[in-house]
Amino acid sequence: MPALTDTSPGAIRSLIPARVDRLPWSPFHTRMVIALGVAWVLDGLEITVASSVAGALSKADTLNMSSTAVGAIATVYLVGEVVGALVFGRLSDRLGRRNLFMVTLGVYLIGSGLTALTLGASAGWVVYLYATRFIAGTGIGGEYAAINSAIDEMIPARYRGRVDIAVNGTYWGGAIIGTLGSLLFLKVLSPHLGWRLGFLIGPVLGLVILLVRRNLPESPRWLLMHGRAQEAEQAIRRIEQEVQAAGRPLPPVPDDRTIEVRPEPHIGYFRLARVLFRDYWPRSVLGATLMIAQSFLYNAIFFTYTLVLTKFYHVNTANAPIYLIAFAVGNLAGPLTIGRLFDTIGRKQMIAGTYILSGALLALTAWMFDQGMLTAVTQTICWCIIFFFASAGASAAYLTVSEIFPLEVRAQAIAVFFAIAQCFGALGPVLYGHLIGGGHDPFKLFIGYLIGAGAMIIGGIVEIVLGVPAEGKSLEDVADPLSLVRRAADSVSDFAPGRARQRPAR
């Protein structure tokens, strides 16, 4: 059967989404995941490098910045991420995934590379430093929207959950690289040179990945929904040829997986708001709750981690990064080891379970902390266990907001909920920093930990009530494209025997 046939003026009949979902795993998918997934490695690396070199930037022989000025570097970077997600997310829905994931990586390379060229401690150079961190942040923020969209649209449905969760979890791989790299440069080299080389780790890695991304195709789904049917056919044939060249046979695609679409005109802000907050408002409540809960918890714990170790457990500042590496390893292990269960057991069960379990464990650990039962080592072990589950759940929050909305607004939806989460998440470090104070009253921080635990438990409960069972389903079955005219027939989703397709209620 032909891949597409015109059925009425302006409409296209196609099997392309089904052809993407029936593909077996191949070297093409591995290469794509590596090329696109590096975005989270770079973000974790950037945040960690900025935190690690903070002490060096306050020295007289470097930039001689005050503690407040150094702390503002991270704030400027996070603001850049929000702006980048909103701006580039919109452009990704309009101009294509491939165009934007090339541009956003380029923006990041320029911003982070220029940071290392900060030459002086004058007010002008400090402004320059902030500007470069803002630029780097916009690039990474744009990466979140463009790349989550591309991965979800090009990974076969039965692998989508585990791949997306693992990719999001690699943020902590970047944190480990950033910590080790910063320690190496700051201890072996002079602070004047070491902090600059720390900020160049990311651009060097990104430059290599940029070359790999050049050979990736545009999302066939995006091309189809934007009326570029012949280009979509060329893209999916290219992918199929690569899969077959690797010796992987392609199963046939049943005709009843055909969909008919009529490309939508430009989606404006009003239409976007109507889709998110009227047509799909329960899913927006779900996405916002999951994203806010994980962002608040992570920002609160991660950005005050060193303060807790040094003020309550009297850990030497120079040794604090060792504990940070252990914390990052626990966060990295969760998504990589249990991510597949989100495809097999199910989204609702696993997301609700990881959120509620991590919240309950945090509440228990908070009580132990208040009772003086923990040391720096046992506190770190407890956090590793808690965030083993919390990290998988947090990664699944990004998966959720990227797969439960129509393709035409997917990148913008990711950007909107990412921005909402960052705004609420920014409150965490401020609140917890105040509760830590001079490290004399653990009860205040105990209350803070209970707030974080409560946020995660609420997120799990909302998932139970409003969660979408998207495992193994085609994206077009999870959320009807805005351009959808009709389907050939109701059918079994994604070739999984015995699983009935469920169309979402609007």
N, C-alpha and C positions, 0 to 999 in steps of 0.2 A: 504494500500500500504506500502511496506517496506520503512524504512526511507532512505536507501541507497542501491544502486546496482552498481556493477562494470559494466561498459559499454564498455570499451576498455582498453587495457594495460596501467596501470598507471593512469587511470581516475576514478573518483568517481561521482556517480549520487546521489544527496541528496536534502532533503527538510528541512534540519536543519535551515538555515536562516529564512525560512518562519515559522517554528515552534516556533522560538524565538519571531518573530514579532507578532504572533497571540495570545500570552499569555495575559491573563487579569492581572491587577495589583494584587499582592498578598503579604503576609507577607515576602516571600522570597525576593522580590524586595526591600521592605522597609529595611530589614536587610542588603542587599547588599549595598544600597545607604548609610546607616549609616556607615557601615564598611569601605567603600572606600572613601566616601566623607569627612572623617575627615582630609584628606591630606590638604585641603585648610584652614580648621580651624587651623591646626598646623602651616601653613605658616603665616597666619595673626597673630597668637599668637606670633610666634618667632620674626617677624619684630617689632611688637608693644612692646614686652618685651625689646628687645634690645634698642629701642628708649627711653622707659620709665626709664630704669636703667642707661642711659648714664650719667646722672648727678652724680649718686652714684659712678660710676666707676672712676670718676675723683677726688674723695675725698681721702685725705691722709690716712684715716683709712680703705680704701678698696684696690684698685689697683693703685691709684695715677697716672692715665693715663692722657695724654694731650687730648685736645678736638679733635685734628687731629687723634690721636691714637684711641680714642673712635669711631669717625666717620668711621674709616677704618673697624671696626667690621662689619657694615652693608655691606660695599663693598665686603669684603671677603665672606660673606654669599651669596650675590648675584652671585659672581663669581662661588661659589660652586654649586649654583642652575643651572647655565648654563652648567657647566661640567657634573653634575649629569644627567641633561635632555638628553644631547647628548650621554653619555656613557650608561646609563640604558635604554634610549629609543631604542637604537640599540639592546641591549640585550633582551628587551621585545619583539621585533619583531622576534627575533631568538629563544628565550627560553620559551616564554609564558608570559601571563599577570599575572597569579597567582604567578608564581615563583618570578617575579620581584616585585610585590606589597608587597610581604612578605619581600624580601631583602631590598627594599628601606626604608620601615618603620623601619626595624632593624637598618639600617645605621643611620637614623635620631635619633633613641633612643640612640644609642651609642654616637653620636656626641654631642647632646644637654645635655645628662647626664654628659659627661665628662667636659663640659663647667663649670658646677657648682663646679667642683673639682679644679678649678684654685686657687692655694693657696697663691701666692705671687705677688709682684709688680715688680720683676726683669725682665730683658729683656727675659730670658728664659721662664718665665711664660706667658709673653705677646705673645710670639711666640706660646706657647701651646694653649693659648686662641684662637688665630687666626686659628690654625689648627683644633680645635674642631668646631669652627663656620663653617669652610669650609666643614668639614665632615657632619655636620647637613644640610648644604645647598645642598650638593650632594644628600642626601637622599630625601629631599623635591623636588628637581628638577626632580629626577627619578620618584617620585610619580606622578608628572604632566603627564608624558608621559604614564606610565603603566596604571594609573587609568582612565584617560580620555578614553583610548582605551577600557579598560574593561567595563566601564559604557556604552559607545556607542554600544558595541557589544552584551551586555546582556540585555539592556533595550528595551522593545517593541518599534517599530518605532513611534507609535502615542504618546508616552510619552517622547521620547528621548530628544527633545528640552527643555522642561520645567525642566526635571530632571537635565540635564547637566548644564543648566543656574543656577538653584537653588544651585547645589553643588558648582559650581565655586563662587557663591555669598557668600557662608558661610565663605569665607576668612574674611569677616568683622565681622562675629560672633566670630572668633578667635581674631580679633583685640579688640573687646569689652572685651572678657575674659582676654586677656593679659593686657589691661589697668587697669581693676579692680583688677586683681591679683597683679600686680606690685604696684599699689597704696596701697593696703592692706599690702603687705609685707614690703614696704619701710616706711610706716607710723607707723605700729605697732611694727615692729622688727627693730633691728639695721641695718644700711646699709650694714655692713659686711656680715650679714646673709641673709638679705632681697633680694639682687640681685641674690644670688645663688638659693633661693627658687623660684624666678620668672622664672629662666631658667628650673626648674624642673616641672613646670606646664604641659608643652607639653609632656615630657616623661611619666608622670603618666597617662595622657589621652591616649597616644599612646600605652602604654603597655596593657591597657584594650582592645583597638581596635584590637591589634595584636592577641589576643585570639579569637575574633570574626571572623577575616579574615581566620583563620585556617580552618574553615568549609565551605568556599566558593569554588565552583568548578572553573575549568579553563573555559575560554571562548570557548563554543562549536564551534563558528565560527573560532577562531584561530586554534583549533585542526583540523577542517575539511580542512582548506586551507593549512595545513602542513602535510596532508596525514594520520593523526591519526584518521581515520574514526570511528573505534570501540570506542575509548575513547570519541570522540565527541558524539556518540550515547549514551554512558553511562551518560555523563554530561547533555545532554538535557533531558534524561529520568528522571534523578534525579530532575531536576528543575520542570519538568511537574508533577512528583509525589508530590512534595511539594505544587504546586499550587492546585492540585486536593484535597490534604489532607486538604487544607484550605476551601474547599467547592466551589471552583471556577471551573465551567465546561470549558472544552477546546473545542473550535469550530474546525470543521474539516479543514484540510489544502488541498486546491485544488492541483491536480497533476500538473497543469500548472505553479506552483511556483517552480518546480524542477529546479535545476541548475546542470551542470556537470563541474567538476573542475579537473585539473591535477596539483598537487602540484608543485610549483616553487622551483628550487634549491635556495641556499643561495643568498640573494640580497646584492650585493656589493655596495660600495660607488658610483661607476660609474653608475650603474643601478638606484640607488636612485636619483642621480642628473638628469638622463635622464627622469625619471618619473615625478619629481617635476618641472623641468625647461624646459622640451621640451614637453612631452606628456600632462601635465596639467599646462602649464605655466600661462594661465589666472587665474586659481584658486590659483596659487602661488602668483601672484600679488595681488589678493584679500586678501588672508590670511596674507601676509606680511603687507599690508596697514592697515588692521583692527588691527592687533597686535601691530604695531609700534605706531599708533595713540593713542590707549588706554594706552599703556605702558608709552609713553612720558607724556601724560596728568596726569596720576595717580602718577607717580613718582615725577613729578614736583610739584603737589599740595600737596600730602600726606607728602612728606619728608620736605617740607618747611612750612607746616601748622602752626606749633608753632611759627616760625619766623615771619610770617605775623601777628599773634595775638599779639605777644609781642612787635614787633617793630612799627607797624602801629596803633594798637589799645591799646597798653600799658597794655595788660592782664598780670597779675601776672603769673610767670612761674608755680607756684604750682597749679594754676587753669586751665592751658591750657588743661590737659587731659580731663576735663569735656566737653570742646568743641569738643575734638577728639571723645568722645563717641557719641555725637549727630551726628557728621559727619559719623561715622561708622554705626549708626542706619539707616540713610538715604540710605547708600550704600547697606545695608543688605535687606532693605525693597523692593527695586526695583526688584531684581531677584526673590524674593519669591512671589511677588504679580502679576507681569505682565509677568513672564516667560512663563506661559501657552499660552499667545497670540502668541508666536513664533511658536507654533504648530498649532494654530487655524487660526489666520490671515495670518501667513506666515513668513518665514525667511527674505526674501528680504525686505518686507514692514516694519517689526519691527526693523531689524538691521539698515536699512537706516534711519528710523524714529528716533530711540533712539540716533544715532550718530549725526544726523543733529540738532535735537532738543536740545540736551545737548550742542552742540557747539554754537548754536544761543543764548541759555540762558547764557552761559559763557561769550560771547561777550557783552551781555547786562549788566551783573553783573560787568564786567570789566569797562565799562563806568561809572556805578554808583560808583564803587570804586574810580575811578580817579576823579570823581566830589565831593568826600567826602560825599556821601549820605548814607553811610553804617556805622554801628557800629559793634562791635565784634559779637553781637547777630544776627543782621540782615545779616551780612556776612555769618555766620554759617547757617542760615536758607536758604539763597540763594544757598549755596554749597550743602545743603541737598537735595534741589529740583533738582539741576543740576545733582548731582550724583545718584539720584534715577533712572534717565533714563540712565546716562552714565554707571552705574554699570551693568545694564541689558545688555547694548550693549557690554561692555567689556567682560562679561561672554559669550555672544554669539560669540565673536571673537574666544574664545577657542573652543566652540562648532563647529564653522565653520571649523577650521583647523583639527579637529578630525574626521569629517564625510565626507569630500569632496575628500579624497584620498583613494587609494586602501588599503584593509586590511593589505596586506603584508608589507606595509611601513607606516602604520598609526602612530605608536608610534614615529618613526623616524621623520615623518613630523611634529608632534606636537613639538618634541624637536628642530627641525631646526627653526621653526617660533617663538618658545619661546625664543631661544637664540638670534635671530635677534631682537626681541622686547626688550629684556633686554639690549642689547648693545645700542640701540637708547634711551631706557628709562633712561639709566644711565646719559644721557646728561641733562635730565630735572632738577634734583636737582642742578647740577652745574650752569646751566644757570639761573635758578630762584633765587638761592642763591646769585648770582652776581647782579641780578636786584634788589633784596630786599635791599642789602647793609646795610646801617645804618637806613633804614626806613624813609628817608627824601624826597624821590622822587617817589610818587605813579605812575607817568606817565611811568617810566621804567617798572614797574611791569604790568601796563596796557597793554603795548606792548607785554609782555610775555604771558599774558592771551589771547590776540588776536591770538598769535601763536598757543597756545594750542587749542583754539576754531577752528581755521582754519584747524588744523590737524584732528579734529573730523569730521568737515564738509566734508573734502576731503574723509575721510573714508566712510562716508555715500553715497557720490556720486559714489565712486568706487563700493560700494555694489549694487547700482541701476543698474550700467552698467554690472558688472561681477558676481553678486550674484547668488547663486545656490538655487532654490526652493526645499529644501530637506525635508520640513515638511511632516510627515506621510509616507515617503518612506523608503523602506528597504535600508540598507547601500549598498547592491549589486546593487541596482538601481541608487543610487547616484553616485557610482564610481565602474566600473567593477573591480572585483578582477584580479590581474595579472595572477592568475591560472585558470581563467574562460575559459572553452572550448566552451560551448553553454548553452542556456536556453531552457526549454521545449517549451515555447511559450511566446510571448509578452502578458502581462496580467495587470490587475488592481493592483496597488501597495498597499500592506499592507491592503487589504480587505476594502478599503475605496470606497464605491459606487460612480461611476461617475468620479473618478480621474484617468486619463490616466497616465501610466508610461512613464517617459521621460528619455531616456538614455543620459548620458552626452557626448558631443562632445569632442574629443581629439584633 
